[in-house]
Amino acid sequence: MTDDVATQAPPTRTERLDELPFTRKHGRLLVGSGVGWALDALDVGLVSFVIAQLAVVWSSDRGALAFVASAGFAGMAIGAALGGTLSDRLGRKTVFALTLLVYGLATGVSALSWSVGALLVLRFVVGLGLGSELPVASTLVSEFSPRRIRGRVVVLLEAFWAVGSIAAALVGYLVVPTSDDGWRWALLIGALPAAYAVFVRLRMPESVRYLESRGRHDEAERTVRAFERAAGVPAPDPADVAAAAARATALEEARVASGARRASLSALLRDGLRRRTVALWLVWAATNFSYYGAFVWLPTLLVEAGFPLVKSFEYTLLITLAQLPGYAVSAWLIERWGRRATLAAFLLGSAVAAAAFGAGVVSGSATHIVVSGAALSFANLGAWGALYAVTPELYPTRLRGTGSGWAAGVGRIASIVAPLSVPPLLVLGGAPLLFVVFGAVFLVAAAAALALPELRGTRLAE
């Protein structure tokens, strides 16, 4: 086929989606996925306040409570890898709803925990659901977003994490300190995703790319037409639809014949994907280590610095508010500077802010702590937005869920280690050493980000 013929070929369904403007239907998909994302952040954020209160109410030591946080991250590591692979086989929407249900119910049951051991086991189950949901949601939104603003839309999805984190800080500040059982009420609030899962399953569309890969062409066409109608785009000529469908079917058959269709871990490390996969895993691991190492222990570190429990929760709330402008700036820059430059810049900012926050904890100055903590929150969550935007773009459809899931899973391994590393690092050198380590790891993440390919404005690989 010549280039002239190729350019005159009717657009495929995914190409039609790529060229649409952003419509209210895109907005509903973004908000529907984003609310699930915010509820995830609510659950993760509540853990830091639960740990801070249990250290006082149950007189538990830091080492035991560190295992509670790490148990959740262990579940997230397994869940991310499994959820991504399952989404390539069962569908994005199905896995999205199932994982919300699993972790929502487990969070509610964990409110009944009678010991650190029981809470640890239940947090592992919560992590299984939570870890599966995040990469699946970003993959689904990425596959529906218009090509021109795809990165910005995914960053806006990630911005819902700030909404959930702020909600967690409000619950921590207003609910947890009210009684010795305040942490139980907080966890019951975190069970809301169980109800939301029903809405997700019934209302959200399935990925067109996934439907085509499974031969469900009529359903894929109906989904595309729904988005085109929302944009006021007239129906294409039936002959063009048939020709484009035949073209997509031929490409899929060619992939099957070549053995390239199966999603697997080994496929991420061959076919020209090895370098980007390794660099991506390094960014995910380093970013997870520093983010969760710092923020899971934040209220507890402030209590140990001499601030009352309620005051430490108040400062954590103020610091968390800086996440929203961080996402907003990241969403603006990612389509101007590109994915790689935006991600690296925010990671460098995180490194500087981490060192400044460690100095603030030593000084005991509330102003220093809040300002440097807000800078860390701003830069780190801006980096998270860019990271979630770039990850699904790096892989073809058959591997997109698997690639996103394994990247998140590798990152969760680092998040398991992070809470456990905090107590020994505090013994060795206190808060200054702890946050210098976090800053150094952020620098490693920035260097790895620069090794990723720049895909701004390109089509998602089929």
Buried (B, 14 or more C-beta within 10 A) or exposed (E): EEEEEEEEEBBBBBBBBBBBEBBEBBBBBBBBBBBBBBBBBBBBBBBBBBBBBBBEBBEBEBEBBBBBBBBBBBBBBBBBBBBBBBBBBBBBBBBBBBBBBBBBBBBBBBBEBEEBEEBBBBBBBBBBBBBBBBBBBBBBBBBBBBBBBBBBBBBBBBBBBBBBBBBBBBBBBBBBBEEEEBBBBBBBBBBBBBEBBEBBBEEBBBBBBBBBBBEBBEBBBEBBBEBBEBBEBEEBEEEEBEBBBEBBEEEBEEBEEEEEBBBBBEBBEEEEBEEBBBBBBBBBBBBBBBBBBBBBBBBBBBBBBEBEBEBBBBBBBBBBBBBBBBBBBBBEBBBEBBBBBBBBBBBBBBBBBBBBBBBBBBBEEBEBBBBBBBBBBBBBBBBBBBBBBBBBBBBBBBBBBBBBBBBBBBBBBBBBBBBBBBBEBBEEEEBEBBBBBBBBBBBBBBBBBBBBEBBBEEEBEB
